[in-house]
């Protein structure tokens, strides 16, 4: 259930992307106008995580999850019925804020329910399951759009929201009882974000995840151009490429769970970052020397995406361990930074040109260099933060 909650936002991000041209025609705008609805959704996710994570520390996890999933269904229906682009954008902001509950609170629930030794295998399994969402979402959206207009994608997301609400009510317990909640209510929990950000032991993994998120968004923004426009793959064959990469990511996540029995999460974090960095650096070198054909490009990206499967559960494990005194606020910092830098990195790929894989590889290489540097800092600050 927690994996499903974590995957709802990727569904809402990617399911309607194949229908953006139809959105533009229907609402009387151009392609860039239709894409503002994606920006609006990402802005909602960032704001929602920063608000709802601390709120769950103050009021408990279940109320935030139940209201979040219920409002996700309501805002999805509003998107389906939107008569204008302005209404769609506003509803997408609300959908993002509500959908953020599943992402940010799920990590906090795991931290509540499992001790430090159990976090690594649990986040490993969670990562392996949620890795399927970015692949299944455009496929499901594309299949639906073959039969129905774009508004039905949001109707389907409304149904997903209702199912999630029922699932939370049935299967997700209150993991943060009143006696464990921090004093000071929501204002005190929000102030906790500032105290966590001021602690280098927490800030280091937060930055590692943020820069890693930038690399992921650069990959998502660039792969369609690279494989379809440069290497002339059909959408169906491109889907196979994305699917194989997602399987690599799942394999990396499952491998992290096994490796964590013998190695520290901090060590695996550095290793995952370094291996992920190898992919775009190798792609840049090969492109500058022998050239980068489709297979070479694919293998370099597959190496990176597989390493992501180790990197991301490792950094979440480390951060949530160190921020155990306020799991919701810690999760908010992680998710807010990840999506903020990710949203900033995506346009850089397109602005630098799409006629070669170099812009995508360069943005990924820079992001992963910074992520690996932050991972090294995380290992050096291998202690619990001092909490008040």
N, C-alpha and C positions, 0 to 999 in steps of 0.2 A: 504493500500500500504506500509506503514511504517513497519507494522508487517511482510509483505512478504519480505521486504528488510532485516529485522533482522533475518528472518528464513533461508535465502539463505545459509549462512555459515554452520549452522547445517545440511542442506541437503547435502552440499558438503563434510562434515565431515563423515556422517554416511551412505549415500546412497550406496557407493561402498564397505563398510566394508564387506558385505557378499561375495563379489567377490575377496577378497584379495588372496585366494589360486589360483584362476584363473589368477590374475595379476602376481603372482610369476612364475607360469608355463609358461605363455606367454612371459615374459621378461627374462626368464632364471635365476631366483634368488630364494632365499629361503623366508620363512615367514617373518623373521626379515628384509630382504631387501625390501620386499613389504611394510612393515610397515613404512619404512623411508618416504614414500610419505605422510603419515599422519602427521609425525613430520614436514615435509617440509611445509605442509599446515598450521599447527598451528603456525610455525615460521612466515609465511607470514601474518597471521591474527594479530599477536602481533605487528610486524613492521608496518603493514598497518594502524592500529588504531592510533599508536603513530604519524604517519606522516599525515594521512588524516584528523583526527580530527582538529588539528591546521590549516591545509591547508583550511578547510572549514570556519574557523574563518576569514581567510585572504582574501579568494576569493569568498565566498558564498557557499551555500549548493548544489544548482542544478548542477553546473559544476562538482563538486566532485562526486555526485551521478550518473550523466550521464556517465562520463568517467569510474567510478568504475564499474557500471553494464555492460557497453559495453566491457570493458577489461575482466570482469569475463566471459562473453560469449566467448571471443576470447581465453583466457587461458584454458577454459574448452574444447574447440575444440582441442587445442594443446595437452591436456591430452589424448583425444580420439585417436589422431593420433600418439602418442609418440612411436617411434621405439625402444627405450631403456629405462632402469630404470633411467639413468641420466637425460634424456630429460623429463621423467614423473615427477621426483622430481623438476626440475627447473620450469616446468609448474605449478606444484602444489604450489610452492612458489608464483608465479605470481597470481595464482587463489586466494590464501589466502589474498595477499595484496589488490587485487581488491575487493574481497568479504567483506573485512573489512569496506569498504565504507558504505555498508548498515547498519552494526551494529552501527558504531560510529556516523555517520551523522544522523541517524534516531533519536537518543536521543537528539541531538542538535536541530533538527527541532522541536521536541515536546517542548523543552525548549523555543525556539523562539516564538512559536505560542500560548502558554498557560501561564497564570500567575501562581503564587505559589499555589493558592487554587485549580487550575484545574489540576496540575501536577499529584497528587496522583491518581485520577480516570482514567486519560489517561494512565499512566504507568501501572495501574492495568489491563486495557483492553488489552494493548499491550502485557503484560506478559501472559495473559490468551491465547491469540491467538498463540504466538510464542512457547508456551509450547507443542503444537502439533507437531512441526517440528522434534524433536529428536525421536518421536515415529513413525511418518509417513515415515521418511527417510529410515530406514532399511527395513520397510515393502515394500515401493515402489521399493527400490533397489533390494530386494529379488525377488519380482514379475517380475521385468524386467529381472533379471539374469536367471530366469527359461526359458526364451525364447531366450535371446540374449547374446552375449559375454559382458565382462566387459566394453569394450570401449563404448558401447551404453549408459552406465550410464552417462559418461561424455558428450556424445552427447545430452542426455536429459538435463543435467545441462547447456549446451550451449543454449538450447532453453529457459530454465528458465531465463538465463541472458538476452536474447533478449526481453523476455516478461517484465522483470523488467525495462529495458531501456525504452520500450514503456510506461510502467506504470508511471515511473518518469516523462517522458516528458508530459504525459497527466494529471496527478493528483497531483503531488507534486510541490507546488509553491516555488519560491525563498523566503525563510523566513528570510534571513539575508541580507538586502539591503546594498548598499555601505556605507551609512552614519552610519550604526551600526557596521561596521567592524573596527577592531583594527588597529592602525598604525603600521608601521614597517614591513608589509608584512608577509611572511611565517617565516623568522627568528624571528621576534617579537612574533609571535604566538607560535613558538616552545619554546622560552624563557619563555612564560607564563606557560608552563607545569612545569618548575622548580619553578616558584613563587607559583603556586598552591600546588605543593608537599611540599613546605616549610611551608604552612599554616596548622596547626593542625586541624582546623575545616573542611578542605577538605580532608586532608590525612587520618583522622580517618575513614570516610565512604569508601574511596578508599581501605584501608586495610581490612575493613569488607567484601567488595565485593570480594577482592582477596582471602581471606581465605575461604569465602563461595564458590567461584569458585573451589578451591582445593577440597572441599568436594563433589561437584557435579561431578567432573572428577573422583574422587575415586569411587563414586557410579556407574558411567558409566563403568569404567574399571573393577569393581568387580562383578556386578550383573550377567553378562553372566556366569562366572565361578560358582557363588554361586547357581544359579537356575538350570543351565544345567548340570554342572559337579558334584556338591555336592548333589543337590536334584533331579537330573535326570529328569528334565522337558524337554519336547520336545521343539524345537524352536517355534512351533505354540503356545503352552501353555505359554512359556516364553513371547511371544509377548502380550498375554492377561495380564500378570502381569505388563509388562511395560506400557501397555495402561491404566490399572486402576490407576497406579501411576501417569501417566500423567494427568488423569482426576482429581486426588487429587490436583496436582499442579495447574491446571486451577481453581479449586474451591478455593484454597488458594488465588490466584491472584484476583479473583472476590470478595472474602471476604475482602481483603485488601482495595479495592475501597470503600466498605461500611463502614468498620471500620475507615477509614481515615476521615470520616465526624465527628467522635466523639473523636478520639485519634490522637495525633501527630504522624507524620511519624517516629520520633526518638523513641517514645515509642513502636510502632509496630515493628520497627527494632529489638529492644532488645528482645521483646516477641517472634518474629519469630525465632531469633537465638537460644534462650533458648529452645523453643519447638523442633526445628530441632536437637539440641544437645541431647535431651532426647532419640531419636530413637536409635542411635548407642551405647549410654551408656547403655540403657536398653538391647540391643542385646548382648553386651559384658557380662553384669551381668547374663543374662539368660543362655548364652552359658556356663559360668563358673559354674553354679549351676544346673539348671534343664535340660539344653540342649536347643538348638534352632532348632526346626523343621521348615519345609518350611513355614507353616502358621505364626508362630511367627516371623520368619525372614521377611516375606513379610509385616506384620503389622507394625513392627518397621521401615522398610524402607518407607512404605506408610506414616507414621506419619512425618518422616523427609522431604520427598518430598513435602507433602502438606504444611508444614511450609515454605519450600523454596518459595512457591507461595506468601507468605506474606513478607518474608525476602528480596527477590531480588527487587521487585518494590519499597519497602520502602527505601532501601539503595540508589537506583538510584534517587528516588525523593529527598532525603536529599542532595545528592552530587550535583545534577544538580541545585537545588535551591541555594546552597552556592557558586557554581561556575558559576552563571548566567552571569557574566561579560565576560566569555570565554567558552561558552557551548561546543564547539568542543574540546578544550583542556581538559576540565573536563571529557568529555566522553572518550577521548583517555586514560587518566589516569585510568579511571574505567575499560575499556575493556582490556588495556594492562596488568594491574595487574591481572585481573581475568583469562586471558588465560595463562599468564606466570606461575602463581602458579598452575593452573590447569594442565598444561602440565608437570610440575615437580612432581605433586602428583600422576598422573596415574601410572608411573612405580613402585612406592613404593608398590602398592597393589600386583603386580605380583612378585616383588622381594622377598616379605615376605612370599610367598607361596599361593596356591589357594585350599588347601585341606580343609580349614575351612573358615567361614565368618569373622574370627577374624581380619585378616589383613585389609580387607576393612573397617570393623567397627572401627578399631583402628585409621586408617588414617582419616576417617570421623570425629571421636570423637575429635581428636587433632585439625583438621582444624576448626571444629565448636566451639571448646573452644576458639581458637584464634579469630574467627569471632565474637563471642558473646562479648569477651573482647573489641574488637575494636568497637562493637556496643555501649557498655557502655561508651566508650570514646567519641563516636559520640554524645551521649546524653549530656555528660558533656560539650562538646564544642558547644553547641546549639546556634550558632551565625552565621552571615554571615561573610565570609572571607574579610579581607581588601584587596581590589584590587587597583592597580595603573594603 
